[in-house]
């Protein structure tokens, strides 16, 4: 696979640790130029240094911003679009789990904002570049979506907050968004797919606090490595085998079947419309 991505530009969020960091390194090793989106400036620069170690001459770059804030989601879209004439792959990978209900400055529940709205808004901010390049969009979802449903009357989880349930619902949103994105942008030559990476031993949920951090910490004893977890992410971003596949959900580099709720096209269309309204986007 060496140099299989030569000349390709890959934008990736959530690349300062875990599977995102591994995917960034491996795609860079294949010849891609990586555009990182990082909340933590120090971690972003550290990963950028790693990538330059792979190829000192490659003009990899990093954009810093908080993907839980609508203003930052939109700014990052504008900044990256201005800096990149073409984008061949967009990997929406940033995600979080919070032990208690928190609201962002936009009055959105933080899990919903970070795990779903950031995917939706950043993707739309890069729309022209993605369509012009007939790009691949890869969204990191999770098997945690199973057993969940979207309550359109309570997208901000004001009525009831359970950390794992809210996280699972956000991952369900990722799959529904992917399906609707594939349907709407497919005619433009863009593909959109999502994946379950497996339960990965990474920094995920370390700062969630309380019981959740302890629970996830114990569970990581049985988790797979970030290198194994990143395999499907790298495969979806680079393999010619899936160049024409769109609207699918993958696990271990193979198509998988998500829950019935994740295959509800009416729910996917409504989530798109509600998300566009929340973000003030004409989508």
N, C-alpha and C positions, 0 to 999 in steps of 0.2 A: 504493500500500500504506500511505500515511500513516494513522496511527491505527487500523490494522487489528487491533491487539492491545490496544486501549483497555480497561482494566479487568482485564487478564490478569496473573497473577503467574507469573514465570518464574524458577526456580531453576537456576543454571548453575555447574558446576565448571570449573576450568581457564580462567577468564575474565580472567586478568591479563596475557595476551599472546596473540598468534596469532589463530586463528579464533574462539576463545572470546571474546576481547576485542571483536573486530569484531561477532560475533553479539550480544553484550550491547548494544553501542551501537545497532545497527540495530533490534533488538527494542524498545529503549527509545524510539527514534525513532518506532516504530509505536504507541507508547502504553503498552507493557507496563511493569509495575513489576518491576525486576530484583533478585533476591536472589543475590548473589555468594557463592561459597565460595572462599576464598583461603588458600594456605599462607603466603605472604609478606604480612605486614601492610601494609608500605609500598606494595607494588604494588596490593594490594586497595584501599587508600584512594585511590590515584591513579586507578584505574579508576572508583571511586565518584564522584570529583570530576568525571570526564569525563561520567558519566551525569547528574549533577546539572546539568552545563552544557547538556545537551540539554533538560532541563525542570527548572528550579530547584525547582519545587513537588512533584515526584514523590518519594515516600518510598522511594527505592531503599535497599538495605541490604547489608551484608557480614558474613559469619561467617567467622572465621579458624580454621583447623585443618589438621592434617597427615593427608591421606587415605591415607598408607601405614600408619597405625596403627589397629588395630581399635577401641581405646578412643575415638579421635578420630572415626572413622567413625560410631560409635554416638552419641557426644555431639552431633555435628553434626546427626544425624537428629532427636534429641530437641529440640535448641535451635531448629531451623528449624520443626519441627512445632508447637512451643509458640508461636512468633512469628507463624506464618502460618495463619490459619483455612482458607485454600484455596490450592492450588497447581495452576495450569492446565497448566504445562509443566515437566518436569524434563529438563535437558540434562546428561547425564553425559559430560563432555568432557576432564577432567583425564587426563593420560597422561605417561609418561616412558619413556626407554630408558637403560639403565645399561651401561657398558662392562665391568663386572666383576660377579660374583655378590655380592650383598649381602643380608643378612638383617635383617628388621625386628625390633622387640622381641617380636613374636608368633611369631618363628622362621619367617616367611614370606619367600620370595624377593621382593625389593622390586618388581620389575616386575609380578609376579602380584598382589601386594598393591595396588599403586597403580592398575594398569590394569584389573583385573577385580574384585577383592574390594571395592574402594571403590564401584564401580558397584552391586554386589550389595547391600552392607550399607546404603548411603545410601538406595537405592531402597526397601528394606524398612523403613527408619526413617521414611520419609515415606508409607508405604502408605495409611494412613487418609485423609490429606489428598488423595492422588492419586486414590483411588477415589471419595471424596466429590465431587471436581471432575470426574470422568470425564476425567482428564488425558491429555496426550500425554507419552510418555517417548521421548527421542531419545538414542541412544548413539553416540558417535563411535568407529567401528571403523576398518578400513583394509584396502586390498588386500594389505597385508603378510601377511594370514592365509593367502593361497594357498600351497599346498605344505606347510602345517603340519598337525599333528594333536595332539590332547591326550593326553599320557601320564598316565593317571589313577594310575599307580603312582609318578609322580615329578612331581607338580604344582609342587614347589618347585625343580625343575631341579638337584637335588643330584648326579645321576649325570653330567650333562653340561650345560655352560653355554656357549651361543653367543649373544651379545647380540641379534643380529638375529633369530635363530630364536626366542628366548624372547619377544621383542617381538611377533613375528608370531603366536606361540601365544596371547599375551594378547589380541590383536585377534580371533583365532578365538573365544576365550572370550566376547568382547563380542557376537559374532553369535549364538553358541549361547544365551547368556543372554537376548538379545532374543527369540529364537524361543520359548523356554520361558516367558518373561514374558508374551508375547502370548497364548500358549495358556492360561496359568493365570489371568491377570487380564482377558482379553478379555470374559468374561461379566459383568465389573463395569463395562464401558464404557470401560476404559483401553486406549489404543493404545500399542504399543511398536515402534519401528523403529530401524534403525541405518544408518550411511552411511560411505562412503569419501570424505573431503574432497579427495583428491588430494595430491600431494607439495607441501607448502607451505613457503615461506621464512618461518620464524619462529624463536623462541628454542628450539624443540624440539631436544633432544640436545646443547645447547651445553655442559652441565655433565656430560656422560656420561664424558668423559675419554678420553685416548689416541687410538687409531686411529679409534674410532667417531665422536668429535667431529670429527676431521679429515675423515673420509669423508662424513659428513652435511654438513659445511661446504662441501665441494667440490660436492656434489650440489645444494645450494641455488642454485647459479648457474643451474640449469635449472628451478628450482621456480616455482610460481605464487604470486601474492601472497596474503596472508591474506584480503583482500577477496574474491578469487575462491574461495578455499578455504572461506569461510564461507557461500557462497550456498546450498549444499544444507542446511547446518545451519539456517539461517534459514527456508528453504523448509519443511523438515520440522516446524519448531516453529510455523509460522504459516499455511501455505497451507490454504485450505478444500479444495483438490484432494486432500489426503491425510488429511483429517479422519477417514475411516473405514478407512484402510489400517493394517494391523498385521502385525507379524512379517516385515517386508520389509527388504531391503538396497538402499540407493540410492547412485547416483553421478551427479553432474551433474544433480541434480533429477529423475532418472529411475530406475525400478526396474532393478536389475542382478542378475545371478546370482552368488552367492558360490560357493566351492568345494564339492565334494561333502561334504567333512568338515564344512563349516559348515551343511550341510542335514541332518545326522544327528540325528534327533530323540531317539534313544536316548542319544547322547552329551550332548545338551542336557539331558535329564532327569537324567542321572548328574552332570553338572557342577553343576546346581542342588542336588542332594542333598548332594554333597560340599562345596559352598560353604556351605550352611546348617550343616552339621556343624562345619566349621572356625570359622564365626562364632558358633556357639552360638545360632542363630536357628531358631525353630520356623516353617519356611516350607513 
